[in-house]
């Protein structure tokens, strides 16, 4: 386990992010249909910050339907998080995290940029090749 700006991340295969997020945010990741998170650990900090923000908001606003994450993956180089519940503020938070992912290396979490032509991904200079 490696510490990146105060958040524990791991240099593990993509499927190992799910148990970590389930432990931290069981109310969001309790659905049995989620079997993996299809992105690398470089976006863990973005996901952790998003889930923490959503949890705090939902705790302060119990009238808002709970957020249940259905799928997390990389698509067209960016983070995609599909969920049920929430409200407009939750949608804005998810949109912001997805936009932020376009400048964060999916592999290591360092600043990155979209690379590739046919298959695009966000990579730092070190992980471009």
SVG drawing of the C-alpha trace seen along z (x, -y; Angstrom):
<svg xmlns="http://www.w3.org/2000/svg" viewBox="-37 -21 46 31">
<polyline fill="none" stroke="black" stroke-width="0.4" points="0.0,0.0 1.3,-3.4 0.3,-6.8 -0.5,-9.4 -1.4,-12.8 -2.8,-11.3 -5.0,-8.7 -4.1,-5.0 -3.8,-3.6 -2.6,-0.3 -0.6,1.0 -3.1,3.8 -5.1,5.1 -8.3,3.1 -10.6,5.6 -9.0,4.9 -10.4,1.4 -13.9,2.6 -13.3,4.3 -11.4,1.2 -14.2,-1.2 -16.8,1.2 -15.0,1.1 -14.9,-2.7 -18.4,-3.4 -20.5,-0.3 -23.8,-2.2 -22.8,-3.2 -21.2,0.1 -23.5,2.6 -25.0,3.8 -24.1,7.4 -24.3,6.7 -21.0,4.8 -18.2,7.3 -15.3,5.0 -14.2,1.5 -12.9,1.3 -10.2,-1.4 -6.7,-1.4 -5.8,-2.7 -4.6,-6.1 -8.2,-7.3 -8.7,-6.0 -8.1,-9.5 -10.7,-11.0 -13.2,-8.2 -12.4,-8.5 -12.8,-12.3 -16.1,-12.0 -17.5,-9.3 -16.5,-11.2 -18.1,-14.3 -21.3,-12.5 -21.5,-10.7 -21.1,-14.0 -23.8,-15.7 -26.2,-12.8 -25.7,-12.7 -26.5,-16.4 -29.5,-16.0 -31.4,-12.9 -34.3,-13.7 -32.1,-13.1 -32.3,-9.5 -29.2,-7.5 -26.6,-7.0 -26.1,-3.4 -23.1,-3.0 -23.9,-0.6 -20.7,-0.7 -17.3,-2.4 -15.1,-2.2 -12.9,-4.0 -14.6,-5.1 -13.2,-7.3 -10.2,-7.9 -12.2,-9.3 -13.7,-8.0 -17.4,-7.0 -19.5,-6.4 -23.0,-5.2 -25.4,-5.3 -29.0,-5.5 -30.4,-8.0 -29.0,-11.4 -30.0,-14.8 -28.6,-17.6 -25.8,-18.3 -24.8,-14.6 -24.9,-14.7 -22.7,-17.8 -20.1,-16.2 -20.0,-13.1 -19.6,-15.3 -16.8,-17.2 -14.9,-14.0 -15.4,-12.7 -14.0,-15.9 -11.1,-15.9 -10.2,-12.4 -9.2,-13.7 -6.1,-15.3 -5.1,-12.5 -3.1,-9.5 -5.3,-6.4 -2.3,-4.3 -0.6,-6.4 -2.7,-9.4 -0.1,-12.0 -1.0,-14.8 -1.7,-13.4 -3.2,-14.0 -5.3,-12.1 -3.0,-10.0 -3.7,-7.6 -5.6,-7.7 -7.8,-4.6 -7.8,-3.8 -7.5,-6.8 -6.5,-6.9 -5.1,-9.5 -1.4,-8.9 1.5,-10.8 4.7,-11.0 6.1,-7.9 3.1,-5.8 2.5,-7.0 4.2,-3.9"/>
</svg>
